[in-house]
């Protein structure tokens, strides 16, 4: 790898470390934090659903910002928005705010993350292509998974320990401080490479051009379209599975005040994410096509969620949660490489944002519904229902496989060559 490409990857990994570390201080206790503020299960997951509402509403507009004003500009806006909305979240807890107050704070948090979602990945892929990167995108995304997992492992355990030693609000203060550091580091080291923002166009024209290109590169691009349509069922339930694991494990453990155990759920996901990120470069060699791995992974996770919902054993639940997280950690880089290989650079951030939007839309519906199931029947049955919903993603992954996308075969071709083939295919389709 050339020096410029190494610098791009180091910057990406550094920003991944900082953002995950900042966010993960509250991941292990967030559901308990909401319940401590006076919300019931349905209201707590409704508050989380408003977070995903914010993502759904703002994913594409913020993707347009990244494609018209620059990925660095979008990232900085995201860090600043998350800092302010985290402090607002803390205020809601202190005053025991009604659900509408949590809704506002959660939507703003969702807005902050949407400035990150498409922009960061688009910045990485374009910058690597511009600097002559010839490696595998799965390798870079896998290393990011490992870094993210390490940061999440430390942050979630530390957040749980800090909450138990002080109170549930202190981890949110630490998160706000870390986001301030992230903002400064991004301002210093993140620069747009391989991409020129369309600043010379009027705002309406720029938005129209980017959205049209995003539709062409996304919904009108069959391989991407099918994976986008699968996202509400896979990622939508994934959000619930992760956050419901905190109170579910406390229930199985038998002590609802053991916040360290709640942090353990997130720590397990983090630890397995490290292993999955390290293993993905080797696991990819076992498959000829990326969609084969995605189909197998989705099937495995459906089965794991069913058993997780049926067990009443705390140790077995931990093992099943770890298995689910491992499959998810291996699938993610393979899916990212598949999607990035078939979308054009000019609309990359918007297409990726729209892809995130589809997953968030699933979370908007799934979280309050599954939270209601947990209120009425318990967390175990809600996991069984989650498995049934996730199974609905399988037909769409099979349809993506049938498109024979240029990025589906697992080869030694670099991201630039795959993207060029995809752009040529889109041009012929037009």
C-alpha positions, 0 to 999 in steps of 0.5 A, spaced: 500 500 500 502 506 498 504 512 503 498 516 501 493 510 501 496 508 508 494 515 511 487 515 508 486 508 512 490 511 518 485 517 518 479 512 517 481 508 523 482 513 527 476 517 526 472 510 527 476 509 534 474 516 536 467 516 534 465 508 537 469 510 543 465 516 544 458 513 542 459 506 546 460 509 553 452 509 553 451 503 549 451 498 555 446 502 559 442 506 554 435 502 555 436 502 562 437 509 562 431 510 559 427 506 564 430 509 569 427 516 567 420 513 568 419 510 561 416 503 560 418 498 555 414 500 550 416 508 551 423 506 551 423 503 545 419 508 542 424 513 544 429 509 540 424 509 534 424 516 534 432 516 533 431 512 527 425 516 525 431 522 525 435 517 521 430 516 516 428 523 515 435 526 514 439 520 511 438 522 504 438 530 505 445 529 509 447 525 504 446 530 499 450 535 503 456 530 503 456 530 496 455 537 494 458 541 500 464 535 501 464 529 506 469 532 511 464 538 512 458 533 513 463 529 518 464 535 522 457 537 522 455 530 525 460 531 530 457 537 533 450 535 532 451 529 536 455 533 542 449 538 543 444 532 542 447 528 547 447 534 552 440 534 551 439 527 552 442 528 559 437 534 560 431 529 559 433 524 564 435 529 569 428 532 568 424 526 567 421 529 561 415 526 557 416 522 551 415 528 546 421 531 550 425 524 548 422 524 541 426 531 540 432 529 543 432 522 539 431 525 533 437 530 533 441 524 535 439 521 529 440 527 525 447 527 528 449 520 525 446 521 518 451 526 517 456 520 519 453 514 515 454 515 508 459 521 508 465 517 512 464 510 508 464 515 501 470 519 503 474 512 505 472 509 498 474 515 494 480 517 497 483 510 497 481 510 489 484 516 488 491 514 492 492 508 488 489 503 493 490 496 490 488 491 496 481 489 498 475 493 501 473 487 506 480 488 509 480 495 510 472 494 513 474 488 517 480 492 520 475 498 522 470 492 525 476 490 529 478 497 531 470 499 532 470 493 536 476 494 541 473 501 542 466 499 543 469 493 548 472 498 552 467 504 552 461 499 554 465 496 560 467 503 562 460 506 561 457 500 565 462 501 571 462 508 571 454 508 571 454 503 577 460 507 581 456 514 580 450 514 576 447 513 569 448 520 567 456 520 568 457 516 561 453 521 557 458 527 560 464 523 558 461 521 551 460 529 550 467 530 551 469 525 547 465 527 541 469 534 542 475 531 541 473 527 535 471 534 532 478 537 533 481 531 530 477 530 524 478 538 523 485 537 523 486 530 519 480 529 514 481 532 507 476 530 501 481 526 496 478 523 489 472 527 490 470 535 488 464 537 491 459 541 487 459 548 490 458 551 483 451 549 482 445 552 485 442 548 491 436 546 488 440 544 482 445 540 486 440 537 490 436 535 484 442 532 480 445 528 486 438 525 488 437 523 481 444 520 481 442 516 487 436 513 485 439 511 478 445 508 482 441 505 488 433 503 487 434 503 479 441 499 480 438 492 481 444 489 485 443 495 490 436 495 490 435 488 493 440 489 498 436 495 500 430 492 500 433 487 505 435 492 510 429 494 513 428 486 516 435 485 517 438 491 520 431 494 523 431 488 527 438 488 529 437 495 532 432 491 537 436 485 538 442 489 541 438 494 545 433 489 548 439 484 550 441 489 556 434 488 560 433 481 557 440 479 560 439 482 567 432 478 567 436 472 566 441 474 571 436 475 576 438 482 578 435 488 574 440 493 578 447 489 575 449 495 570 455 491 569 452 485 567 448 490 562 454 493 559 457 485 558 452 485 553 455 490 549 462 488 551 460 481 548 458 484 541 464 488 541 469 483 543 466 478 537 466 484 533 474 484 534 474 477 532 469 478 526 473 484 523 480 480 524 477 473 521 473 476 515 479 476 510 480 469 511 473 467 511 472 471 504 476 465 501 471 460 503 466 463 498 466 464 491 461 470 491 459 475 497 452 473 496 453 466 498 456 468 505 450 473 506 445 468 505 448 463 509 449 469 515 442 471 514 440 464 515 444 462 521 442 469 525 435 467 524 436 460 527 440 463 533 435 468 535 430 463 535 434 459 540 436 466 544 428 467 545 427 460 547 433 459 552 432 461 560 439 460 561 444 466 562 450 463 560 447 460 554 444 466 552 451 470 552 453 464 547 448 465 543 448 473 543 456 472 541 454 468 535 449 472 532 454 478 533 460 474 530 455 473 524 453 480 523 460 482 524 463 478 518 457 479 514 458 487 514 464 488 511 462 483 505 456 487 504 459 494 504 464 491 499 459 489 494 455 495 495 461 500 494 463 496 488 456 497 484 455 505 485 458 511 482 463 515 486 459 522 484 453 519 488 456 514 493 455 518 499 447 519 498 446 512 495 450 509 502 445 514 506 439 511 502 441 504 504 442 506 511 435 510 511 432 503 509 435 499 515 433 505 519 426 505 516 425 498 519 427 500 526 422 505 526 417 500 525 420 494 529 422 497 535 416 499 538 412 493 535 417 488 538 418 493 545 410 492 545 411 484 544 416 484 550 411 488 555 406 483 553 409 477 553 416 478 555 423 479 552 424 471 549 418 471 545 420 478 542 426 475 540 423 469 536 418 475 533 425 478 531 427 472 528 421 471 523 422 478 521 429 477 519 427 471 515 424 476 510 430 479 508 432 472 505 428 472 498 431 479 497 439 477 498 437 471 493 434 476 488 441 480 489 445 474 487 441 473 481 443 479 478 451 477 477 453 484 479 461 485 478 462 486 485 459 479 487 465 475 485 470 475 490 477 476 486 483 480 487 480 486 483 481 493 487 475 497 488 477 502 483 476 497 477 470 494 480 467 501 481 469 503 473 465 496 471 459 498 475 459 505 472 460 502 465 454 497 466 450 503 469 451 507 463 449 501 458 443 501 462 441 508 461 
